[in-house]
C-alpha cells in the first residue's frame, strides 16, 4: 500500500457508525469520547456509574450502559449494535494476579465482540522492545493486545510510551519529579531512550484507527517526533516551565521497586500506580515503524514536539507548591524546636525548687518524645498541604497552614512562659490552648485524607498529657 500520509486510503469510506468506549471516565477515554462525537460517531460508554459519566461535558451526548467490563452480560448489552469497540481498560493497582485478571477480561470482551458482530476492536497498549524481559504490567498489556489480535474481530493495537498531557499519570510523574526535586538521585536506566507522544496526537491515531480497512489486524507503534532520555525530558520540562536546570545524580543500582516507593513519596502518583510506570522505564521504548501514519494520515500541522506538548499540558494547571511547603514547614518546625530547646532550663535552681507530681516522666523522656514528634509534625504537615493543594482544596490548605503556624507559636511560647518567664499558672493556661490547637491540627490532617490522616494523633495526645501535667505543677506551686 503506497498512499500519501495526508490522504489515507479509507478517507472516503463508510460513514461513522456506533462506537463503544470502555474506560470513558479515565484520562484517555474522557478525551476520546468528544473527539469521536465531533467526527460524527454515535458513542456508547460502558461504565459502573452512569452518574459519573453524566458529570462530563459530553455526558448528555452519549448512550450509557451501566455495568462492569468483567460481567459478560453487561459487555454483551454494551456491544449490541456496535461497529467499533475501544478497549481502554488497564489494571494499575497491582492487586491480585494482574496478568490473569487482565487476560480474562480481554478474552471475555473479545468473545462478546465476536458474537455481537463488531467490525473492529481498538486497544491502547504500551510501547515495548521486542524480546525484552518486560515488567509484569507491561507484559500483561502486551498479552492483552495479543488476545485481541488472535480473536475473530479485526483489531488495531496501538502502542505508546509516555503520553504528554495534563491528567496523564505518566506525565504527572514527570511533572512532579521535576518541579519538586531541584536535585535528584536517578538510576542509570533513566538514560534509556523514550519516544513520548502528545495526547492530541495519541487521540488522532485512536480516532483514525476506528476506520482502518477490515483486512488490517495488527499492532502499531505510535509516538511523537522526538526521541529523548527521561533525564532529557526532565531538563526540557524544567526549561519550558521556567525552572532552573535540575541536578541529576546517577547511581548504579536503584531497583524499580525502590524507585516506585520514591516516586510515591515525592509525587501524588500512588505507589501502586508508580510501580508499573517505573517498570516500563527500564526499557528503551522507541517506535520501530510508522505504518499508521500512512494509513490514517498525520495530524493537521504534523506531530507535536515535546516542548509544545508540555506547554499545552501545563496551560491552565495550578502551580505546584510542594517544594515551597517542604522548605517553609521544615524551617518553621526546626525553628520552633530550636527556640523551645534554647528556652528550656531543666537544671536551673528555680526548676529544682518546684514541687513536681510523682508521675512526672524523667527528664530524659522529654527529648526522646519531642524529637520524633517534631519530625511527625513536619512530615505530616508537608504531606497534608501537598495533598490538599494537589486536589484543588486551596482554602483548606490555607486554613491548615494558619493552624500549623499558630500551633508552632504556642508550642514555642509554652517553653518561654514556663522556663524563662517562670509563670506556671500562665504556662498551664497556654498548655491547654496548645492541646486544643494540636487536636484541631490532627483533625484537619485527618480530614485531608491519605496515609497521614492519623499521623498527628500522638502529638495531640502528648500535648493533652502536657496540659494535665502543667496544670498539676501550677496547682502545687501557687
C-alpha positions as CSV (number, residue, x, y, z in Angstrom):
1,X,0.0,0.0,0.0
2,X,1.6,3.3,-1.1
3,X,-0.6,6.2,-0.2
4,X,0.2,9.7,0.9
5,X,0.2,10.3,4.7
6,X,-2.2,13.2,4.0
7,X,-4.7,11.2,2.0
8,X,-5.4,7.9,3.8
9,X,-6.9,5.2,1.6
10,X,-10.2,5.0,3.5
11,X,-10.9,8.7,3.8
12,X,-13.9,8.4,1.6
13,X,-15.1,5.1,3.1
14,X,-18.1,4.3,5.2
15,X,-19.8,6.9,7.4
16,X,-19.1,6.7,11.1
17,X,-21.4,4.4,13.0
18,X,-21.6,3.5,16.7
19,X,-18.5,3.3,18.8
20,X,-18.3,1.8,22.3
21,X,-15.8,3.3,24.7
22,X,-14.8,1.4,27.8
23,X,-12.8,3.4,30.4
24,X,-14.6,6.5,29.3
25,X,-14.2,8.1,32.7
26,X,-10.4,7.6,32.6
27,X,-8.0,10.2,31.2
28,X,-7.7,8.9,27.6
29,X,-11.3,7.7,27.4
30,X,-12.6,11.0,28.7
31,X,-10.8,12.9,25.9
32,X,-11.5,10.4,23.2
33,X,-15.3,10.5,23.5
34,X,-15.8,14.1,22.5
35,X,-13.3,13.6,19.6
36,X,-15.4,10.7,18.3
37,X,-18.6,12.7,18.7
38,X,-17.1,15.6,16.7
39,X,-16.2,13.1,14.0
40,X,-19.9,12.1,13.7
41,X,-19.8,8.8,15.7
42,X,-22.7,7.8,17.9
43,X,-20.9,7.0,21.1
44,X,-21.9,4.5,23.8
45,X,-20.0,4.0,27.0
46,X,-19.8,1.1,29.4
47,X,-19.4,2.4,33.0
48,X,-20.1,1.2,36.5
49,X,-21.5,4.7,37.3
50,X,-23.9,6.5,34.9
51,X,-23.9,9.5,37.3
52,X,-20.1,9.8,36.9
53,X,-20.4,9.8,33.1
54,X,-23.1,12.5,33.2
55,X,-20.7,14.8,35.1
56,X,-18.6,15.2,31.9
57,X,-19.3,18.0,29.4
58,X,-20.1,15.3,26.9
59,X,-22.1,13.2,29.3
60,X,-25.5,14.1,27.9
61,X,-24.5,13.3,24.3
62,X,-23.7,9.6,24.9
63,X,-25.6,6.4,25.5
64,X,-24.7,4.9,28.8
65,X,-24.8,1.2,29.6
66,X,-24.3,0.8,33.4
67,X,-22.3,-2.3,34.1
68,X,-18.9,-3.9,34.6
69,X,-16.4,-4.9,31.9
70,X,-15.9,-8.1,34.0
71,X,-19.5,-9.2,33.7
72,X,-20.2,-10.9,30.4
73,X,-23.9,-9.9,30.3
74,X,-23.1,-6.3,30.8
75,X,-20.5,-6.4,28.0
76,X,-22.9,-8.1,25.6
77,X,-25.6,-5.4,26.3
78,X,-23.0,-2.7,25.6
79,X,-21.7,-4.2,22.4
80,X,-25.1,-4.8,20.8
81,X,-25.2,-2.9,17.5
82,X,-21.7,-1.5,17.9
83,X,-19.4,-1.1,14.9
84,X,-16.1,-0.2,16.7
85,X,-15.2,-1.0,20.3
86,X,-12.5,0.8,22.2
87,X,-10.9,-1.2,25.0
88,X,-9.2,1.3,27.3
89,X,-9.1,-0.8,30.5
90,X,-5.8,-1.5,32.4
91,X,-5.2,-2.9,35.8
92,X,-2.9,-0.4,37.5
93,X,-3.4,-1.3,41.2
94,X,-1.2,-4.4,41.2
95,X,-3.8,-6.2,43.2
96,X,-4.2,-10.0,42.9
97,X,-2.9,-11.7,39.8
98,X,-2.8,-8.8,37.4
99,X,-1.9,-10.7,34.3
100,X,-4.5,-13.4,34.7
101,X,-7.2,-10.8,35.5
102,X,-6.4,-8.7,32.5
103,X,-6.3,-11.7,30.2
104,X,-9.6,-12.9,31.5
105,X,-11.3,-9.5,30.9
106,X,-9.8,-9.2,27.4
107,X,-10.9,-12.7,26.4
108,X,-14.4,-12.1,27.6
109,X,-14.6,-8.8,25.8
110,X,-13.2,-10.2,22.5
111,X,-15.6,-13.2,22.7
112,X,-18.6,-10.9,23.2
113,X,-17.4,-8.6,20.4
114,X,-17.3,-11.6,18.0
115,X,-20.8,-12.7,19.0
116,X,-22.1,-9.1,18.6
117,X,-20.6,-8.8,15.1
118,X,-18.4,-5.9,16.0
119,X,-16.3,-4.7,13.0
120,X,-13.2,-3.7,14.9
121,X,-11.6,-3.5,18.3
122,X,-9.1,-0.7,19.1
123,X,-6.8,-1.1,22.1
124,X,-4.2,1.2,23.5
125,X,-1.2,-0.7,24.9
126,X,2.4,0.0,25.8
127,X,5.3,0.6,23.5
128,X,8.0,-2.0,24.3
129,X,11.1,-3.6,22.8
130,X,10.9,-7.0,21.2
131,X,12.3,-9.9,23.2
132,X,12.9,-7.9,26.4
133,X,12.2,-9.2,29.8
134,X,9.2,-7.0,30.5
135,X,7.8,-5.9,33.8
136,X,4.6,-7.8,34.9
137,X,2.4,-4.8,34.0
138,X,3.9,-4.1,30.6
139,X,4.0,-7.8,29.7
140,X,0.3,-8.0,30.6
141,X,-0.6,-5.1,28.3
142,X,1.3,-6.9,25.5
143,X,-0.6,-10.1,26.2
144,X,-4.0,-8.2,26.1
145,X,-3.1,-6.9,22.7
146,X,-2.3,-10.4,21.5
147,X,-5.6,-11.6,22.8
148,X,-7.4,-9.1,20.6
149,X,-5.2,-9.8,17.6
150,X,-6.0,-13.5,17.8
151,X,-9.7,-13.0,18.1
152,X,-12.1,-13.3,15.1
153,X,-12.7,-9.5,15.3
154,X,-10.1,-7.3,13.4
155,X,-8.0,-5.4,16.0
156,X,-5.8,-2.3,15.9
157,X,-3.4,-2.4,18.9
158,X,-1.8,1.0,19.3
159,X,1.4,1.0,21.4
160,X,2.5,4.3,23.1
161,X,5.2,5.2,25.7
162,X,4.8,8.4,27.8
163,X,1.7,10.4,27.0
164,X,2.2,14.1,27.4
165,X,-1.0,15.7,28.7
166,X,-2.4,17.2,31.9
167,X,-4.1,14.3,33.7
168,X,-1.9,11.6,32.1
169,X,-0.3,9.6,35.0
170,X,3.0,9.2,33.2
171,X,3.1,13.0,32.5
172,X,2.2,13.8,36.2
173,X,5.1,11.7,37.3
174,X,7.5,13.6,35.1
175,X,6.0,16.9,36.1
176,X,6.1,16.5,39.9
177,X,9.5,14.9,39.9
178,X,10.9,17.9,38.0
179,X,9.0,20.6,40.0
180,X,9.7,19.1,43.4
181,X,13.3,18.0,43.1
182,X,15.9,20.5,42.2
183,X,18.4,17.8,43.0
184,X,17.5,14.1,42.4
185,X,19.2,10.7,42.6
186,X,18.4,8.8,39.4
187,X,19.1,5.2,38.4
188,X,21.2,4.7,35.2
189,X,18.2,3.4,33.3
190,X,16.7,7.0,33.3
191,X,19.2,7.5,30.4
192,X,17.3,4.9,28.3
193,X,15.7,6.4,25.1
194,X,11.9,7.1,25.1
195,X,9.6,8.4,22.4
196,X,6.8,10.4,24.1
197,X,3.7,11.4,22.4
198,X,1.4,14.4,22.9
199,X,-2.1,13.4,24.0
200,X,-3.6,15.2,21.0
201,X,-1.6,13.1,18.6
202,X,-2.5,9.9,20.5
203,X,-6.1,10.8,20.2
204,X,-5.7,11.4,16.4
205,X,-4.3,7.9,16.0
206,X,-7.1,6.4,18.1
207,X,-9.9,8.1,16.2
208,X,-8.3,7.2,12.9
209,X,-7.9,3.5,13.8
210,X,-11.6,3.2,14.0
211,X,-11.9,3.4,10.2
212,X,-9.0,1.2,9.2
213,X,-9.7,-1.3,6.4
214,X,-11.3,-4.6,7.5
215,X,-8.2,-6.6,6.5
216,X,-5.9,-4.7,8.9
217,X,-5.4,-6.8,12.1
218,X,-2.1,-5.8,13.7
219,X,-0.2,-3.7,16.2
220,X,1.1,-0.2,15.5
221,X,3.7,1.9,17.3
222,X,2.8,5.5,17.9
223,X,5.0,8.3,19.2
224,X,5.9,11.9,18.8
225,X,8.6,13.4,16.6
226,X,11.4,13.3,19.2
227,X,13.4,10.5,21.0
228,X,14.7,11.6,24.4
229,X,16.0,10.1,27.6
230,X,13.9,10.5,30.7
231,X,16.7,12.7,32.1
232,X,16.5,14.9,28.9
233,X,12.7,15.1,29.4
234,X,13.2,16.4,32.9
235,X,15.6,19.1,31.8
236,X,13.4,20.1,28.9
237,X,10.4,20.3,31.1
238,X,12.3,22.5,33.5
239,X,13.4,24.8,30.7
240,X,9.9,25.1,29.2
241,X,8.3,25.9,32.6
242,X,10.9,28.4,33.7
243,X,12.6,26.2,36.3
244,X,16.3,26.1,36.9
245,X,18.3,23.2,35.4
246,X,17.9,20.1,37.6
247,X,20.8,18.3,39.1
248,X,20.5,14.6,38.3
249,X,23.0,12.3,40.2
250,X,23.2,8.9,38.7
251,X,23.5,5.8,40.9
252,X,24.4,2.3,39.6
253,X,21.6,0.5,41.4
254,X,18.1,1.6,42.1
255,X,15.5,-1.1,41.5
256,X,12.1,-0.3,40.1
257,X,10.6,-1.4,43.4
258,X,12.7,1.1,45.3
259,X,12.2,3.8,42.7
260,X,8.4,3.3,42.8
261,X,8.5,3.9,46.6
262,X,10.5,7.0,46.0
263,X,8.1,8.3,43.3
264,X,5.1,7.5,45.6
265,X,6.7,9.6,48.4
266,X,7.7,12.6,46.3
267,X,4.8,12.8,43.9
268,X,1.0,12.5,44.2
269,X,1.2,9.4,42.0
270,X,0.2,6.4,44.2
271,X,2.9,3.9,44.8
272,X,0.9,1.0,43.3
273,X,0.4,3.1,40.1
274,X,4.0,4.4,40.1
275,X,5.4,0.8,40.1
276,X,4.2,-0.2,36.6
277,X,5.2,3.2,35.2
278,X,8.7,2.9,36.6
279,X,8.9,-0.7,35.4
280,X,8.3,0.5,31.8
281,X,11.2,3.0,32.0
282,X,13.7,0.2,32.5
283,X,13.4,-0.5,28.7
284,X,14.1,1.7,25.7
285,X,10.7,2.4,24.1
286,X,11.1,3.8,20.6
287,X,8.9,3.4,17.5
288,X,10.1,0.7,15.1
289,X,7.7,1.6,12.4
290,X,5.4,4.4,11.2
291,X,2.8,2.5,9.2
292,X,-0.1,4.1,10.9
293,X,1.0,7.5,9.6
294,X,0.5,6.1,6.2
295,X,-2.9,4.6,6.9
296,X,-4.6,7.4,8.9
297,X,-2.5,10.4,7.9
298,X,-0.7,12.8,10.2
299,X,-2.5,15.4,12.3
300,X,-3.0,18.8,10.8
301,X,0.3,20.7,11.3
302,X,2.2,17.4,12.0
303,X,3.1,15.7,15.2
304,X,3.6,17.9,18.3
305,X,7.1,18.3,19.6
306,X,8.0,17.7,23.3
307,X,8.2,21.4,24.2
308,X,4.9,22.3,22.7
309,X,3.3,19.3,24.2
310,X,4.5,20.4,27.7
311,X,3.2,23.9,27.1
312,X,-0.2,22.6,26.1
313,X,-0.3,20.3,29.1
314,X,0.6,23.0,31.6
315,X,-1.8,25.5,30.2
316,X,-4.3,26.3,33.0
317,X,-2.7,24.0,35.6
318,X,-2.4,25.1,39.2
319,X,1.2,25.9,40.3
320,X,2.8,23.2,42.5
321,X,3.8,24.4,45.9
322,X,5.2,21.2,47.3
323,X,8.8,22.4,47.3
324,X,7.8,25.7,49.0
325,X,5.8,23.6,51.6
326,X,8.8,21.4,52.3
327,X,11.1,24.4,52.9
328,X,8.7,26.6,54.9
329,X,7.2,23.8,57.1
330,X,10.7,22.3,57.7
331,X,12.1,25.7,58.6
332,X,9.2,26.6,60.9
333,X,9.3,23.3,62.7
334,X,13.1,23.4,63.2
335,X,12.8,27.0,64.4
336,X,10.1,26.0,66.9
337,X,12.1,23.1,68.2
338,X,15.3,25.1,68.4
339,X,13.8,28.0,70.2
340,X,12.0,25.8,72.6
341,X,15.2,23.9,73.3
342,X,17.1,27.2,74.0
343,X,14.4,28.3,76.4
344,X,14.4,25.1,78.3
345,X,16.4,25.1,81.6
346,X,15.8,21.7,83.4
347,X,18.9,22.2,85.6
348,X,18.0,25.7,86.8
349,X,17.7,26.3,90.6
350,X,14.2,27.5,90.1
351,X,13.0,24.3,88.4
352,X,14.7,22.2,91.1
353,X,12.8,24.1,93.7
354,X,9.4,23.3,92.3
355,X,7.1,20.7,93.8
356,X,6.5,18.2,91.0
357,X,4.0,15.4,90.9
358,X,5.3,11.9,91.4
359,X,4.0,10.8,88.0
360,X,6.1,13.3,86.1
361,X,8.3,11.5,83.5
362,X,12.0,11.6,83.9
363,X,14.0,14.5,82.2
364,X,15.4,12.1,79.6
365,X,11.9,11.2,78.4
366,X,11.2,14.7,77.0
367,X,13.8,14.9,74.3
368,X,13.2,11.2,73.4
369,X,9.5,12.0,72.9
370,X,9.7,15.5,71.3
371,X,12.3,14.7,68.6
372,X,10.0,12.2,66.8
373,X,7.0,14.4,67.4
374,X,8.6,17.4,65.7
375,X,9.6,15.1,62.8
376,X,6.0,13.9,62.7
377,X,4.6,17.5,62.6
378,X,6.9,18.4,59.7
379,X,6.3,15.2,57.6
380,X,2.6,15.1,58.2
381,X,2.1,18.8,57.5
382,X,4.0,18.7,54.3
383,X,2.0,15.6,53.1
384,X,-1.3,17.2,54.1
385,X,-0.6,20.5,52.4
386,X,0.6,18.8,49.3
387,X,-2.5,16.6,49.1
388,X,-4.9,19.5,49.7
389,X,-3.2,21.7,47.0
390,X,-3.0,18.8,44.5
391,X,-6.7,18.2,44.9
392,X,-7.5,21.9,44.5
393,X,-8.6,22.3,48.1
394,X,-6.8,25.6,48.3
395,X,-8.9,27.2,51.1
396,X,-8.5,24.0,53.3
397,X,-4.7,24.2,52.7
398,X,-4.6,27.9,53.7
399,X,-6.6,27.1,56.9
400,X,-4.3,24.2,57.7
401,X,-1.2,26.4,57.2
402,X,-2.6,29.1,59.6
403,X,-3.5,26.4,62.1
404,X,0.1,25.0,61.9
405,X,1.8,28.4,62.4
406,X,-0.5,29.1,65.4
407,X,0.3,25.7,66.9
408,X,4.1,26.1,66.5
409,X,4.0,29.6,68.1
410,X,2.0,28.2,71.0
411,X,4.5,25.2,71.2
412,X,7.5,27.6,71.5
413,X,5.6,30.0,73.7
414,X,4.9,27.5,76.4
415,X,8.7,26.9,76.8
416,X,9.3,30.6,77.1
417,X,6.5,31.3,79.6
418,X,7.3,28.3,81.8
419,X,11.1,28.3,81.7
420,X,12.0,31.9,81.2
421,X,9.1,33.9,82.5
422,X,8.6,31.3,85.2
423,X,4.8,31.6,85.5
424,X,3.5,28.0,85.9
425,X,-0.1,29.2,86.0
426,X,0.2,31.2,82.8
427,X,2.1,28.3,81.2
428,X,-0.7,25.9,82.3
429,X,-3.3,28.0,80.5
430,X,-1.2,28.1,77.4
431,X,-0.6,24.4,77.6
432,X,-4.4,23.9,77.5
433,X,-4.7,26.1,74.4
434,X,-1.8,24.2,72.8
435,X,-3.5,20.9,73.4
436,X,-6.7,22.2,71.8
437,X,-4.7,23.6,68.9
438,X,-2.9,20.2,68.4
439,X,-6.2,18.3,68.5
440,X,-7.6,20.7,65.8
441,X,-4.4,20.3,63.7
442,X,-4.8,16.5,63.9
443,X,-8.4,16.8,62.9
444,X,-7.5,18.9,59.9
445,X,-4.9,16.3,58.8
446,X,-7.5,13.6,59.2
447,X,-10.0,15.5,57.1
448,X,-7.4,15.8,54.3
449,X,-7.3,12.0,53.9
450,X,-4.4,10.0,52.6
451,X,-1.8,8.0,54.5
452,X,-1.1,10.8,57.0
453,X,-4.7,11.2,58.2
454,X,-4.0,9.7,61.7
455,X,-0.3,10.7,62.0
456,X,-0.8,13.7,64.3
457,X,-2.8,11.8,66.9
458,X,0.3,11.0,69.0
459,X,1.2,14.7,69.0
460,X,-2.3,15.7,70.1
461,X,-2.2,13.0,72.8
462,X,1.2,14.2,74.1
463,X,0.2,17.9,74.3
464,X,-3.0,16.9,76.1
465,X,-0.9,15.0,78.7
466,X,1.5,18.0,78.9
467,X,-1.5,20.3,79.6
468,X,-2.6,18.0,82.5
469,X,1.0,17.9,83.8
470,X,1.5,21.6,83.5
471,X,-1.8,22.3,85.3
472,X,-0.8,19.9,88.2
473,X,2.6,21.7,88.6
474,X,0.8,25.1,88.7
475,X,-1.6,23.9,91.4
476,X,1.3,22.6,93.5
477,X,3.3,25.8,93.2
478,X,0.9,28.6,93.8
